Amino acid sequence: MTRKSLLKSLTEGEWLLLAETKRAAMADLDEDELLALHTRIRRARTKYTSQYRRAASARVAEVGGRGAARPKNRRAADKAEAFEKALARTSTALAAAARTTAAELRAQRLKTAGDKGGTGPGAVVDDRATVPPKSKGKGRAASTRTPIARKNVAATKSSGARRQAKRDSR
């Protein structure tokens, strides 16, 4: 299907949705608006992909193969492809907006941390700072709920259970 026939087969709503994905139209959108647009485009793409697959699979039995059933449903396939390209454009713009937002937030956090007198490389160290007291335990970790500790407990239990099962089977 040519581009002209595809444009004629689109409804007004679909055409407007695709028009929203042009670079100039997406230039002034913020991250949240781009995310909403991305969701709408993804829904439309999924709709036409599902329609195409459903119609083609229903036609396989009567035509005798998937390859022969494919050309009959060209319109839905072309719409799905158009929305796939639009989704790619939107995803690229969304990723760029997310990177920009992340950089702004990082700069803001660094500025805030610098204002509060953080503990980074350029921070002034107070000589009167107190050292936390050492624990009087047996050298074990403070928390026994770490993943490795839970794994060790489970391994001990299972080896005991295997040993008991071996005894019981005698």
Backbone bond lengths (Angstrom), bond angles and torsions (degrees), N, CA, C in turn:
res aa  C-N    CA-C-N  psi(-1)  N-CA   C-N-CA  omega(-1)  CA-C   N-CA-C  phi
1 M - - - 1.456 - - 1.522 107.52 -
2 T 1.287 116.64 133.08 1.462 120.11 -179.69 1.519 110.11 -78.75
3 R 1.305 114.47 167.18 1.465 119.91 -179.28 1.525 110.73 -61.22
4 K 1.315 116.42 -38.24 1.457 120.72 -178.83 1.534 111.01 -65.09
5 S 1.326 116.85 -44.72 1.465 119.31 -179.47 1.527 110.87 -70.57
6 L 1.335 117.31 -30.78 1.461 119.68 175.94 1.521 110.12 -65.39
7 L 1.323 117.17 -44.86 1.463 120.49 179.52 1.525 111.68 -62.28
8 K 1.333 116.52 -33.78 1.461 119.58 178.24 1.526 111.90 -73.22
9 S 1.317 117.07 -25.75 1.461 119.13 -178.64 1.528 112.71 -85.87
10 L 1.335 117.87 -11.02 1.462 120.87 179.47 1.524 110.20 -78.52
11 T 1.325 115.00 144.40 1.460 118.47 172.91 1.528 107.55 -77.20
12 E 1.321 116.15 171.00 1.460 119.71 -179.28 1.530 111.19 -63.68
13 G 1.324 116.35 -40.88 1.457 120.35 179.07 1.527 112.29 -63.29
14 E 1.343 115.85 -41.72 1.464 119.96 178.24 1.519 110.81 -66.18
15 W 1.311 116.39 -41.37 1.463 120.62 179.57 1.530 110.37 -62.94
16 L 1.334 117.01 -42.81 1.462 120.60 178.68 1.529 111.41 -65.72
17 L 1.326 116.45 -37.29 1.458 120.40 178.25 1.529 110.85 -64.32
18 L 1.324 116.82 -42.56 1.463 120.06 176.79 1.529 111.34 -67.01
19 A 1.335 116.58 -34.19 1.464 119.65 179.29 1.525 111.40 -67.23
20 E 1.332 116.84 -29.05 1.472 120.17 178.33 1.519 112.50 -67.59
21 T 1.328 117.94 -15.63 1.458 120.54 -177.66 1.522 113.06 -93.53
22 K 1.306 117.56 4.40 1.464 119.75 175.33 1.522 108.90 -68.66
23 R 1.310 115.71 150.48 1.462 120.96 -174.94 1.530 112.17 -57.84
24 A 1.322 117.02 -42.62 1.463 120.20 -179.08 1.529 111.41 -65.64
25 A 1.320 116.96 -36.28 1.463 120.38 -179.03 1.524 111.38 -72.12
26 M 1.334 116.89 -31.53 1.462 120.05 -178.41 1.526 112.79 -87.44
27 A 1.314 117.87 -8.51 1.465 121.08 -173.92 1.526 112.91 -62.04
28 D 1.329 117.70 -37.08 1.465 119.91 -175.67 1.532 113.33 -98.93
29 L 1.339 117.79 11.27 1.468 120.49 178.54 1.523 110.05 -87.69
30 D 1.330 115.91 143.08 1.463 118.70 175.90 1.532 108.74 -88.67
31 E 1.330 116.10 -178.24 1.462 120.85 -173.45 1.527 112.22 -63.12
32 D 1.322 118.05 -41.08 1.465 120.64 -179.16 1.528 111.63 -66.21
33 E 1.314 116.58 -41.18 1.463 120.15 178.39 1.526 111.06 -66.48
34 L 1.335 116.19 -38.50 1.462 119.59 176.83 1.529 111.11 -65.33
35 L 1.314 116.47 -36.82 1.455 120.24 178.54 1.538 110.78 -65.67
36 A 1.316 117.15 -40.14 1.470 120.92 177.30 1.533 110.83 -64.83
37 L 1.337 116.31 -42.33 1.463 120.87 177.85 1.532 110.07 -63.63
38 H 1.316 116.30 -42.13 1.464 121.75 179.17 1.525 110.56 -58.97
39 T 1.318 116.63 -42.10 1.464 121.10 179.26 1.526 111.23 -64.71
40 R 1.321 117.13 -42.65 1.465 120.54 179.71 1.526 111.61 -65.01
41 I 1.327 116.07 -41.51 1.470 120.38 179.37 1.529 109.63 -66.03
42 R 1.337 117.11 -41.82 1.461 120.36 -179.21 1.525 111.10 -63.39
43 R 1.327 116.76 -38.92 1.474 120.38 177.74 1.527 111.09 -62.44
44 A 1.335 116.27 -43.93 1.465 120.05 -179.89 1.529 110.52 -65.40
45 R 1.318 116.94 -41.94 1.458 120.48 178.62 1.523 110.83 -61.72
46 T 1.328 116.40 -44.42 1.460 121.17 179.34 1.531 110.85 -63.19
47 K 1.330 116.69 -39.22 1.463 121.03 179.78 1.526 110.91 -59.94
48 Y 1.328 117.15 -50.67 1.456 119.51 -176.03 1.521 112.43 -74.95
49 T 1.324 117.58 -28.82 1.458 119.81 174.44 1.529 109.65 -66.26
50 S 1.327 116.45 -43.59 1.463 120.53 178.75 1.523 111.32 -64.78
51 Q 1.325 117.02 -42.55 1.466 120.38 178.56 1.520 110.68 -60.40
52 Y 1.319 115.53 -44.97 1.463 120.11 -178.91 1.521 110.68 -62.23
53 R 1.326 117.06 -48.13 1.466 120.62 -177.61 1.530 111.72 -65.68
54 R 1.330 116.13 -41.15 1.454 120.35 -179.30 1.535 110.90 -63.49
55 A 1.321 116.74 -46.11 1.461 120.73 -178.97 1.526 110.99 -67.07
56 A 1.325 117.08 -40.40 1.459 120.07 -179.49 1.523 110.94 -67.76
57 S 1.334 117.34 -40.14 1.464 119.34 -179.64 1.528 111.19 -68.85
58 A 1.321 117.31 -32.79 1.468 120.43 178.39 1.530 110.65 -69.81
59 R 1.316 117.00 -28.33 1.454 121.77 -176.96 1.536 112.73 -86.65
60 V 1.311 118.21 -12.19 1.464 121.22 -176.14 1.518 111.60 -60.51
61 A 1.312 117.04 -43.55 1.468 120.43 -176.92 1.530 112.01 -62.68
62 E 1.321 116.46 -40.61 1.466 118.85 -177.31 1.524 112.85 -77.73
63 V 1.345 117.68 -29.10 1.462 120.28 -176.79 1.527 111.28 -93.75
64 G 1.324 116.48 -29.73 1.450 119.28 175.86 1.518 115.20 104.85
65 G 1.313 118.63 4.48 1.465 119.92 178.10 1.512 111.66 177.89
66 R 1.328 114.67 159.33 1.469 118.74 -178.96 1.518 111.76 -68.67
67 G 1.319 116.17 -37.99 1.464 119.97 -179.09 1.513 112.25 -63.36
68 A 1.303 116.56 -37.93 1.466 120.56 179.89 1.524 111.47 -75.52
69 A 1.327 117.15 -27.55 1.464 120.52 -178.14 1.523 111.69 -80.55
70 R 1.312 117.80 -19.44 1.458 121.83 -173.39 1.536 114.53 -64.09
71 P 1.313 120.81 -49.35 1.472 119.94 -173.65 1.523 115.01 -63.71
72 K 1.308 118.56 -21.80 1.464 120.66 -176.79 1.523 113.16 -68.80
73 N 1.309 117.48 -21.03 1.461 120.61 -175.04 1.527 110.46 -116.65
74 R 1.295 116.76 44.14 1.459 123.32 -174.01 1.537 112.06 -65.88
75 R 1.324 117.32 -34.88 1.465 120.66 -175.71 1.532 111.60 -62.43
76 A 1.332 117.25 -48.72 1.463 120.43 179.17 1.524 110.80 -64.95
77 A 1.324 117.52 -37.60 1.467 120.81 178.98 1.530 110.63 -65.03
78 D 1.324 117.11 -41.32 1.461 120.24 179.07 1.524 111.60 -67.19
79 K 1.334 116.24 -38.76 1.464 118.97 177.13 1.528 110.20 -64.70
80 A 1.330 116.18 -42.43 1.467 119.61 178.79 1.527 110.32 -61.36
81 E 1.316 117.03 -40.47 1.465 120.52 179.38 1.533 111.18 -67.43
82 A 1.316 117.48 -38.84 1.470 120.74 178.22 1.528 110.41 -63.43
83 F 1.323 116.19 -42.39 1.465 119.37 178.94 1.531 111.24 -71.67
84 E 1.313 117.46 -28.81 1.475 120.62 175.56 1.527 110.36 -64.95
85 K 1.320 116.70 -43.48 1.475 120.31 177.57 1.522 110.76 -65.38
86 A 1.323 116.62 -39.72 1.464 120.75 177.50 1.524 110.65 -64.38
87 L 1.327 116.20 -38.14 1.465 120.63 177.95 1.526 110.56 -64.86
88 A 1.310 117.00 -38.11 1.467 120.24 177.90 1.522 110.73 -64.30
89 R 1.325 117.04 -42.68 1.473 120.45 178.14 1.523 110.72 -62.53
90 T 1.328 116.02 -43.51 1.458 120.75 -179.21 1.523 111.05 -66.65
91 S 1.332 116.90 -40.15 1.464 120.79 178.93 1.519 111.20 -62.46
92 T 1.316 116.67 -40.73 1.466 120.80 178.72 1.519 110.86 -63.76
93 A 1.326 116.72 -44.98 1.462 120.63 179.27 1.522 111.03 -65.77
94 L 1.328 117.03 -38.84 1.464 121.70 179.00 1.531 110.74 -65.11
95 A 1.316 116.78 -41.17 1.466 120.36 179.09 1.523 110.54 -64.31
96 A 1.323 117.04 -41.44 1.461 120.47 178.33 1.528 111.18 -63.89
97 A 1.330 116.42 -42.07 1.465 120.29 178.85 1.528 110.58 -65.86
98 A 1.318 117.45 -38.18 1.465 120.97 178.94 1.530 110.65 -65.79
99 R 1.335 116.95 -40.83 1.470 119.85 177.60 1.523 110.75 -63.19
100 T 1.319 116.68 -41.87 1.463 120.45 179.36 1.521 110.93 -63.66
101 T 1.317 116.83 -45.55 1.458 121.21 178.93 1.520 110.94 -62.10
102 A 1.323 116.57 -42.10 1.461 120.32 179.52 1.523 111.29 -63.64
103 A 1.318 116.89 -40.74 1.469 120.32 178.64 1.527 110.50 -64.96
104 E 1.332 116.72 -40.55 1.468 119.92 178.72 1.530 111.09 -64.55
105 L 1.330 116.74 -44.24 1.462 120.16 178.91 1.532 111.59 -64.10
106 R 1.322 116.45 -39.19 1.459 120.02 178.89 1.527 110.51 -64.10
107 A 1.327 116.54 -44.82 1.460 120.11 178.80 1.530 110.56 -61.88
108 Q 1.320 115.86 -39.35 1.465 120.18 179.02 1.528 110.88 -65.22
109 R 1.338 117.09 -43.70 1.470 120.42 178.55 1.520 111.27 -63.67
110 L 1.332 116.99 -41.97 1.460 120.05 179.26 1.526 111.33 -64.13
111 K 1.324 116.08 -39.11 1.460 119.90 178.51 1.524 109.89 -65.24
112 T 1.320 116.60 -44.04 1.460 121.15 179.48 1.525 110.62 -63.65
113 A 1.326 117.50 -41.89 1.463 121.06 179.30 1.527 110.85 -66.18
114 G 1.308 117.03 -36.17 1.464 120.77 178.43 1.515 111.51 -68.75
115 D 1.323 117.01 -34.54 1.460 120.87 179.61 1.530 111.81 -69.76
116 K 1.326 116.38 -31.46 1.454 120.40 -176.75 1.529 112.71 -86.21
117 G 1.314 117.24 -3.40 1.458 119.48 -178.94 1.511 110.77 76.44
118 G 1.310 116.74 62.05 1.457 122.16 -177.94 1.518 112.70 -66.14
119 T 1.291 116.52 -174.79 1.460 122.11 -176.65 1.517 111.77 -108.51
120 G 1.306 117.32 23.68 1.457 121.37 -178.26 1.518 112.77 -74.17
121 P 1.336 117.58 -171.30 1.453 122.15 -175.84 1.529 113.86 -60.19
122 G 1.309 118.40 -31.89 1.459 120.27 -177.70 1.516 113.90 -94.54
123 A 1.310 117.91 6.81 1.464 121.10 -175.57 1.526 110.87 -77.37
124 V 1.319 115.43 149.71 1.456 121.74 176.94 1.521 107.94 -84.25
125 V 1.352 115.97 130.05 1.458 120.89 -177.52 1.517 109.05 -95.74
126 D 1.329 115.79 132.63 1.458 121.58 177.50 1.524 107.96 -87.01
127 D 1.335 117.08 124.00 1.463 121.20 -177.86 1.518 112.27 -67.91
128 R 1.323 117.36 -21.73 1.460 120.38 -177.99 1.525 112.82 -89.80
129 A 1.302 116.64 13.13 1.456 119.74 -178.73 1.523 109.47 -65.49
130 T 1.312 115.67 138.35 1.457 119.66 -178.12 1.519 110.39 -87.38
131 V 1.309 115.62 147.00 1.451 122.24 177.83 1.522 106.97 -95.25
132 P 1.321 117.96 132.79 1.467 118.67 -179.14 1.526 110.10 -64.01
133 P 1.340 117.90 143.23 1.462 120.42 -179.03 1.524 111.35 -67.49
134 K 1.319 115.89 148.67 1.455 120.83 178.72 1.518 109.14 -76.57
135 S 1.318 115.61 147.70 1.462 119.15 179.22 1.518 109.40 -76.70
136 K 1.321 116.92 152.09 1.460 121.72 -178.53 1.516 111.34 -100.58
137 G 1.322 116.63 24.15 1.458 120.66 -179.62 1.515 111.63 -77.11
138 K 1.314 116.23 -172.64 1.453 122.06 -178.80 1.518 111.82 -87.57
139 G 1.298 117.55 19.86 1.458 120.37 179.73 1.517 112.80 90.26
140 R 1.340 117.39 5.74 1.453 120.35 178.70 1.517 109.85 -78.18
141 A 1.308 114.63 161.43 1.464 119.91 176.49 1.520 109.24 -66.14
142 A 1.313 116.17 152.42 1.455 121.09 -177.43 1.523 111.01 -64.97
143 S 1.316 117.51 -34.38 1.457 120.56 -177.74 1.520 109.90 -113.64
144 T 1.315 116.90 133.60 1.465 120.69 176.98 1.518 110.65 -100.71
145 R 1.294 117.23 10.75 1.456 120.23 -179.46 1.522 112.28 -102.96
146 T 1.286 116.78 25.11 1.458 119.86 176.51 1.518 108.53 -76.80
147 P 1.314 117.82 158.44 1.468 119.79 -179.25 1.532 112.95 -59.47
148 I 1.319 117.82 -39.82 1.457 119.80 -178.72 1.522 110.81 -68.64
149 A 1.334 116.81 -35.56 1.458 119.76 178.37 1.527 110.11 -66.80
150 R 1.319 117.29 -42.14 1.461 120.28 177.88 1.522 111.04 -64.21
151 K 1.328 116.11 -36.43 1.462 120.33 178.26 1.529 110.15 -65.03
152 N 1.315 116.93 -43.09 1.461 120.80 179.89 1.528 111.30 -64.31
153 V 1.315 116.89 -40.93 1.466 120.71 177.73 1.521 109.89 -62.44
154 A 1.320 116.51 -44.86 1.463 120.49 -179.80 1.525 110.78 -64.02
155 A 1.326 117.04 -40.06 1.462 120.43 179.75 1.519 110.94 -64.69
156 T 1.330 116.76 -40.14 1.461 120.72 178.83 1.521 110.69 -64.69
157 K 1.320 117.38 -44.13 1.461 121.11 179.27 1.523 111.30 -62.78
158 S 1.329 116.85 -44.21 1.456 119.31 -176.88 1.518 111.58 -69.27
159 S 1.347 118.03 -35.32 1.466 118.68 177.74 1.530 110.21 -68.41
160 G 1.320 117.49 -36.03 1.460 120.49 175.30 1.511 111.42 -64.48
161 A 1.328 116.60 -40.58 1.461 121.02 179.37 1.521 110.55 -65.56
162 R 1.330 117.34 -39.74 1.478 120.53 177.70 1.527 110.86 -64.45
163 R 1.321 115.90 -42.01 1.463 120.81 178.79 1.534 110.68 -61.19
164 Q 1.324 115.91 -44.41 1.471 120.57 179.82 1.508 111.06 -65.73
165 A 1.335 118.10 -40.44 1.460 121.84 179.17 1.527 110.32 -63.61
166 K 1.299 116.43 -37.23 1.471 121.10 178.30 1.515 110.30 -63.93
167 R 1.332 117.37 -42.75 1.476 122.40 178.90 1.530 110.47 -65.86
168 D 1.334 115.26 -41.58 1.459 119.30 -177.78 1.527 112.50 -66.39
169 S 1.318 116.78 -27.91 1.464 119.82 -176.54 1.532 112.36 -80.25
170 R 1.328 119.13 -9.18 1.480 122.34 -179.31 1.492 112.71 -73.07
